[in-house]
Amino acid sequence: WPWRIGENTAAAESLQPVRGLVTPFLRDLGEAVADGGARAYRVGSGADDARKKVLVLGDSHAEHLTFGLDYLGKKYGFVVDFYVSTGCPPIFGTYKVFGVGGIKNPPPRQELCKRQTGKWERFVTDHHYDFVVLASRWAWLYEPMQYEKYRIRNDFLVEPHDPVYTVDGSRETFSKYLPLTIESISRSGAVPIVFSQVPNVGKNPDGCDDVPRYVINDGAMNRRCSGVSAAAALQRLKFTDTTIRETTRRLGAFSVIPSEYFCDPEQIECRGFDGTTRLYKDADHVNEAGSLFLAKRWEADQRFPFAAETR
């Protein structure tokens, strides 16, 4: 049924992770890609004479920035390299424990993540980038399991030699090692940019907008596609947003706080639509439209760093 295929299929295919060793960037990552612990791909300008180079580290919450950073890279003449690992937060000197079960019986991906943070740090040290972006599903680590009527697995961010398997312990580890990670990136000569997490809408919105728009308005559609209140979403992000905002400000780095663009405290739910266009792929990942929405809102912000680099 060709009519069911979206108009941007070709664009989407062009942004899929590259498996072959095509560029020097990917050759350098051959070992990481080969052991199954990471994926590497390039978007943005792609030109040899690109004005600047951007490196993106993180998990699937880094990957869902692909379309937005591709747009910004092409517009400002930047090449954007993604080096990502599923479920692994890019905080150097730490690793993630995957749920309570990961304490005594670590799954293979936990062992991969334990090695990955060290690989990321070495890669940043050994390669020149103008900007390094960190992004992850942070709230998984720093918030209780209960989220209004939903329950979300608790993971833990720990120090390898002194692990503490609690929410408070994860918060302390983040507060200690986020500054150290930012400082390590700065020593490499790159400008750190830390993305906080997009609001979690609670339920998977897939198919929620498959209704006649002539019988339901935008506000009702947003409520239909969200499972939690804006107040709950902002409360769940409060620690993460505040820690990232204050730490980056203190160290002269940049932060991007998506809740500032997706959530209005005066509204019942955080934004799940831009007009009639849905912005989420599932409960906590944005789709292509959401990625572009976030990038363009950030671009319009006075704190956006890329425009100054092209003057």
C-alpha positions in Angstrom: 0.0 0.0 0.0 2.3 2.8 -1.2 -0.1 5.5 0.0 0.7 4.5 3.6 4.3 5.3 3.3 5.2 8.8 4.6 6.6 11.4 2.3 9.9 11.6 4.2 10.8 7.9 3.8 13.9 8.7 1.7 15.1 11.3 4.3 14.5 8.8 7.1 16.5 6.1 5.4 19.3 8.5 4.7 19.6 9.1 8.5 19.8 5.4 9.5 22.9 4.4 11.5 25.8 3.6 9.2 27.2 0.1 9.7 30.1 0.1 7.3 33.4 1.8 7.9 32.9 4.6 5.4 34.5 7.7 6.9 37.6 8.2 9.1 35.2 8.9 11.9 33.6 5.5 11.5 37.0 3.7 11.0 38.0 5.1 14.3 34.9 3.5 15.9 35.4 0.1 14.2 36.0 -1.7 17.5 33.1 -0.1 19.3 30.7 -0.8 16.5 32.0 -4.3 16.0 31.4 -5.4 19.7 27.8 -4.4 19.5 28.1 -1.8 22.2 27.6 1.2 20.1 26.4 2.7 16.8 28.0 5.5 14.8 26.7 7.6 12.0 27.1 11.1 10.5 24.5 13.7 9.6 24.6 17.5 9.0 26.8 19.2 6.5 29.0 16.2 5.7 31.4 18.4 3.8 35.1 18.1 4.2 35.3 21.9 4.7 32.5 21.9 7.3 32.8 25.0 9.5 32.6 23.0 12.8 32.3 19.5 14.1 29.8 18.3 16.6 29.9 15.0 18.5 26.7 13.6 20.1 27.0 11.0 22.9 24.3 9.1 24.7 21.4 6.6 24.3 18.2 6.6 22.3 17.4 10.1 23.7 20.5 11.2 21.8 19.4 9.3 18.7 16.0 11.0 18.6 17.8 14.3 18.1 19.0 13.1 14.7 16.6 14.9 12.5 16.8 18.2 14.4 20.6 18.2 14.5 20.8 17.2 10.8 18.7 20.2 10.1 20.9 22.5 12.1 24.1 21.0 10.8 23.0 21.5 7.2 21.8 25.1 7.9 25.0 26.2 9.7 27.5 24.1 7.8 28.4 21.8 10.7 29.1 18.0 10.5 27.4 16.1 13.3 28.8 12.7 14.4 26.6 10.4 16.5 28.3 7.9 18.7 25.5 6.2 20.8 24.7 3.2 22.9 21.2 2.0 23.8 20.3 2.7 27.4 23.7 4.1 28.3 24.0 7.6 29.9 27.2 9.5 28.8 28.5 10.4 32.2 32.2 9.6 32.4 33.5 7.5 35.3 30.0 5.9 35.9 27.8 3.2 34.5 24.1 2.4 34.6 22.6 -0.6 36.5 19.6 -1.9 34.6 16.9 -2.2 37.2 17.0 -4.2 40.5 17.8 -7.3 38.5 21.0 -5.7 37.3 22.5 -5.6 40.8 23.2 -9.3 41.1 22.6 -10.5 37.5 23.9 -7.8 35.1 22.6 -8.3 31.6 25.0 -8.1 28.7 24.0 -4.6 27.8 24.9 -3.4 31.3 28.4 -4.8 30.9 28.6 -3.0 27.5 27.5 0.2 29.1 30.1 -0.2 31.9 32.8 -0.2 29.2 31.2 2.4 27.0 31.5 5.4 29.2 35.3 4.9 29.2 35.3 4.5 25.4 33.4 7.8 25.1 35.8 9.6 27.4 38.9 8.3 25.5 37.3 9.2 22.1 36.6 12.8 23.2 40.2 13.1 24.5 41.7 11.7 21.3 39.6 13.6 18.7 39.0 17.2 18.1 35.4 18.4 18.1 34.1 22.0 18.5 31.0 20.9 20.4 30.2 17.7 22.4 26.5 17.0 23.1 25.4 14.8 25.9 21.8 13.4 26.0 20.1 10.6 27.8 16.9 9.4 29.4 18.0 10.9 32.7 14.7 10.6 34.7 14.9 6.8 34.6 17.8 7.1 37.0 16.7 9.9 39.4 13.0 9.5 40.0 10.7 7.1 41.8 9.0 4.3 39.9 5.5 5.7 40.3 4.5 8.4 37.7 0.8 9.2 38.3 -0.9 6.1 37.1 2.1 4.6 35.4 5.1 2.6 36.8 8.5 3.1 35.2 11.5 0.8 35.9 14.1 2.3 38.2 17.7 2.2 37.0 20.7 3.4 38.9 23.7 5.5 38.0 26.7 4.3 40.0 30.4 4.6 40.6 32.2 1.4 39.6 34.1 1.1 43.0 31.3 2.4 45.3 27.9 1.6 43.8 24.8 2.8 45.7 21.5 1.3 44.4 19.0 4.0 45.3 17.4 7.0 43.7 19.3 9.3 46.1 22.5 7.5 45.4 22.0 8.0 41.6 21.3 11.7 42.2 24.5 12.1 44.2 26.5 10.3 41.5 25.0 12.5 38.8 25.6 15.7 40.7 29.3 14.6 41.3 30.2 13.3 37.9 28.3 15.6 35.5 30.7 18.4 36.4 33.6 16.1 35.9 32.3 15.0 32.5 31.8 18.6 31.4 35.3 19.5 32.6 36.8 16.6 30.7 35.1 17.7 27.5 36.2 21.3 28.0 39.9 20.1 28.5 39.6 18.5 25.0 38.9 21.9 23.5 35.2 21.3 22.8 32.3 23.2 24.1 29.9 21.0 26.2 26.2 21.0 25.5 24.0 19.0 27.9 20.4 18.2 26.8 17.9 17.4 29.5 15.1 14.9 28.8 12.0 15.6 26.9 8.8 15.3 29.1 7.5 11.7 29.4 3.8 11.7 28.2 3.1 8.6 30.2 1.5 6.4 27.6 2.5 5.4 24.1 0.6 7.8 21.8 0.8 5.6 18.7 -2.5 5.8 16.9 -4.0 8.3 19.3 -4.5 10.8 16.5 -6.2 8.4 14.2 -9.5 10.2 14.6 -11.4 12.7 12.3 -10.0 16.1 13.1 -13.3 17.8 12.2 -14.8 16.3 15.4 -12.0 16.9 17.8 -10.0 20.2 18.4 -6.3 20.6 19.1 -6.7 20.8 22.9 -8.8 17.6 23.0 -6.3 15.8 20.8 -3.5 16.7 23.1 -5.4 15.4 26.1 -6.3 12.2 24.2 -2.6 11.6 23.4 -1.2 12.3 26.9 -1.4 10.2 30.0 0.0 12.6 32.6 -0.4 16.2 33.7 2.1 19.0 32.9 2.5 19.4 36.7 3.6 15.7 37.1 5.9 15.9 34.0 7.6 19.0 35.3 7.9 17.6 38.8 9.5 14.4 37.4 12.0 16.6 35.5 12.7 19.1 38.2 15.9 17.5 39.6 17.4 16.7 36.2 16.5 20.1 34.7 17.7 22.0 37.7 21.0 20.1 38.0 21.8 20.4 34.3 20.9 24.0 34.1 22.8 25.1 37.2 25.9 22.9 36.5 26.3 24.1 32.9 25.8 27.7 34.0 28.5 27.4 36.7 31.0 25.8 34.4 30.4 28.0 31.3 28.8 25.2 29.3 25.4 25.2 27.4 22.2 23.4 28.4 19.1 22.6 26.5 16.0 22.1 28.7 13.2 20.6 26.4 10.5 21.1 29.1 10.9 24.9 28.5 9.7 24.3 25.0 7.2 21.5 25.5 5.6 22.4 28.8 3.6 25.4 29.9 2.8 25.3 33.7 -0.6 27.0 32.8 -1.6 24.1 30.5 -3.1 20.8 31.6 -0.6 18.7 29.6 2.8 19.2 28.0 2.8 19.8 24.3 2.3 16.6 22.3 1.4 18.4 19.1 2.5 21.3 17.0 -0.8 22.3 15.5 -2.1 19.1 14.0 1.3 17.4 13.9 2.1 14.8 16.6 5.6 15.3 18.1 6.0 12.0 19.9 6.9 8.5 18.6 6.2 6.8 22.0 5.9 7.8 25.6 9.3 9.4 25.9 10.9 9.7 22.4 10.0 12.4 20.0 9.5 11.6 16.3 10.9 13.4 13.3 8.5 16.3 13.8 9.3 16.5 17.5 13.1 16.4 16.8 12.7 19.3 14.4 10.4 21.2 16.7 12.9 21.0 19.5 15.8 22.0 17.2 13.9 25.0 15.9 12.8 26.2 19.3 16.4 25.9 20.5 17.6 27.7 17.4 15.3 30.6 18.2 16.5 30.8 21.8 19.1 33.5 22.6 21.2 30.8 24.2 21.7 29.0 20.9 25.4 28.7 20.3 25.8 27.6 16.7 24.7 30.8 14.9 27.5 32.8 16.6 30.1 30.3 15.3 29.1 31.0 11.6 29.4 34.8 11.7 
